[in-house]
Amino acid sequence: MHPDLLALIVTLKLATLVTLVLALIGTPIAWWLSQSTSTARVVVEPLIALPIVLPPTVLGFYFLVAFAPDQIIGGIWLKLVGTPLAFTFSSLVIASCIYSLPFYIQPLQLAFQSINRGFLEAASTLGASPLKRFFYLIVPLSRRGFITAGSLAFAHTIGEFGIILMIGGSIPGETRVLSIALFDHVESLNYQNAHMLALGLVIFSFLLLLAIYTLNRAPQEQNRGLQSHVS
Amino acid sequence: MFLEASINMRRPSGFELQAQIDIPDSGVTALFGPSGSGKSTLLRLLAGLERGYESDEITIMSRGTIWQDAVKFLPPHQRSIGFVSQQPQLFPHTTVLGNLKLAQKFRPAPAGIALADVISWLELESLLHAHPQHLSGGEAQRVSLARALIGTTSCLLMDEPLASIDTASKTVLLEYIHRLSTTLSIPIIYVSHSLQEIQFLADRIYLLRNGSVVSNGSMLDLGNSLLLNKDQGDNAGSMLTCETLGLDEQYGLTSLAIDQQRLYVTGQKLNTHSHARISVPARDVSITLQQPQQSSILNILEATVVDIEKSTHAPSVLISLQLEQQILLARITRKSLDHLSLSTGQRVFAQIKSISLLNENLLSED
């Protein structure tokens, strides 16, 4: 298999896995942040936003340290799994989840906050348990928030470079992702392959964003159509 | 008794709510009062949409089950209530039918009210596939009422359901609610600041002011009382129950019997010997001391003055007139009061300028 194709597969696998993990852990966090009046929120919110402002190398450095087998996280991993965490695909998933967390949580939190509380109250008086309210009401009403959050987390993971450079190394089929492959091509002055990868990423990112914007605009146009129909 | 509640709560803003409420197993109980009197808060507490603060003393019991006390709090979705608020709150991502089906999914209660029943009761067949944003305010509230009823097994709570819809739709919806209240075997708790709605619907009234229950009693005792009507200005009026006697074809008038006396309303196709509720605005009732012999006014009732409400400096006073069983209210000027030197116990004649039949559409079904 062409090494660049292998890098593409690793990248897509990573981004998909990270998006799924974030959907599982990020959604409850976003809901809690959107509803909570607790003081803990004051600390948790900026903590989650940290990856947006920190240079990825800072995060990467701390991950590198933490994933070492003689450190807590690396040690627990070694005990549970039996192999070291550092320089594995799993370490990329863990690091990317934290790195992309704000990109998943923030749009979803906004979507949750904009849900009319009256709908939720109505549902509870109709006999809906919190879980039923979530799946039958909150999810469909914040559909756009989920689309935006998921695609941003996915795209942001694909675009990741600094952290992976610090913790992943460049092991083909394991930790060598597209952005690293591109970097390797440039370092070895292989500009033709670098061009191919770079242009491919540009086109992919554009298409993804195009899809998000189109999906998110569709219901709006529908609404506008409805309103003009009514008036 | 369906529900017994004892509320003693205090908001950080300083607002206090103190109420003892008993809701019987059937009929419409109204929580009536001006805005800010605490009636909506009281209803939300009964629904479990608010639970007060730790220092509050709130006990709500329904048929032996504790809904709320110092240690226990049953969330709204476990109370099996129907709740209709001022805004219809229809779920915007689905159709009318979708809204009703969601309610069915939320509360799959075989013992409760069925989907097909509410659709026919509230005549929603033609609206089922419309989206909520296409409905008029009145239609949306009708759907909201239908949705609240599905699967409900304990009671129906309504919080100013007619407050934000236009007058024409109000009348229509009021009749739907009245019909439901006679069809359903579950109690209804109805919050409103509108005297007309209360007089039309309620069997019992709790009158609230500034967070306290000022008075409570049956519609017959309290509905036409000065206590309830004195702040109502031009809306003050009495609701009377009559028996229908028949249509006078020559003049197009229907005669009604109220206690032993006779009233006439313009042509209505009413079943004879059924009950009709009429509403008489107090400002359309005038008083004479002798029976007028030559007057164009048809409806003249003999009555006894039982009470006079003199607001300090208002130019008009409200007078409570006792018919045989029922109370008729009249609003006259203070000048006339002095001129006629009216006092309690006096026999007078009340001339009624206008009467509206409240439940004309419902009558044909009686």
Chai-1 contact restraints between the chains, C-beta under 6 A:
chainA,res_idxA,chainB,res_idxB,connection_type,confidence,min_distance_angstrom,max_distance_angstrom,comment,restraint_id
A,G118,B,Q87,contact,1.0,0.0,6.0,A-B,restraint_1
A,G118,B,Q89,contact,1.0,0.0,6.0,A-B,restraint_2
A,F119,B,Q89,contact,1.0,0.0,6.0,A-B,restraint_3
A,E121,B,L49,contact,1.0,0.0,6.0,A-B,restraint_4
A,A122,B,Q89,contact,1.0,0.0,6.0,A-B,restraint_5
A,S124,B,P76,contact,1.0,0.0,6.0,A-B,restraint_6
A,S124,B,H77,contact,1.0,0.0,6.0,A-B,restraint_7
A,T125,B,A47,contact,1.0,0.0,6.0,A-B,restraint_8
A,T125,B,P76,contact,1.0,0.0,6.0,A-B,restraint_9
A,T125,B,F83,contact,1.0,0.0,6.0,A-B,restraint_10
A,L126,B,A103,contact,1.0,0.0,6.0,A-B,restraint_11
A,L126,B,F106,contact,1.0,0.0,6.0,A-B,restraint_12
A,G127,B,H77,contact,1.0,0.0,6.0,A-B,restraint_13
A,G127,B,F106,contact,1.0,0.0,6.0,A-B,restraint_14
A,G127,B,R107,contact,1.0,0.0,6.0,A-B,restraint_15
A,A128,B,H77,contact,1.0,0.0,6.0,A-B,restraint_16
A,A128,B,F106,contact,1.0,0.0,6.0,A-B,restraint_17
A,S129,B,H77,contact,1.0,0.0,6.0,A-B,restraint_18
A,K132,B,F106,contact,1.0,0.0,6.0,A-B,restraint_19
A,Y136,B,L102,contact,1.0,0.0,6.0,A-B,restraint_20
A,P140,B,H93,contact,1.0,0.0,6.0,A-B,restraint_21
A,L226,B,Q133,contact,1.0,0.0,6.0,A-B,restraint_22
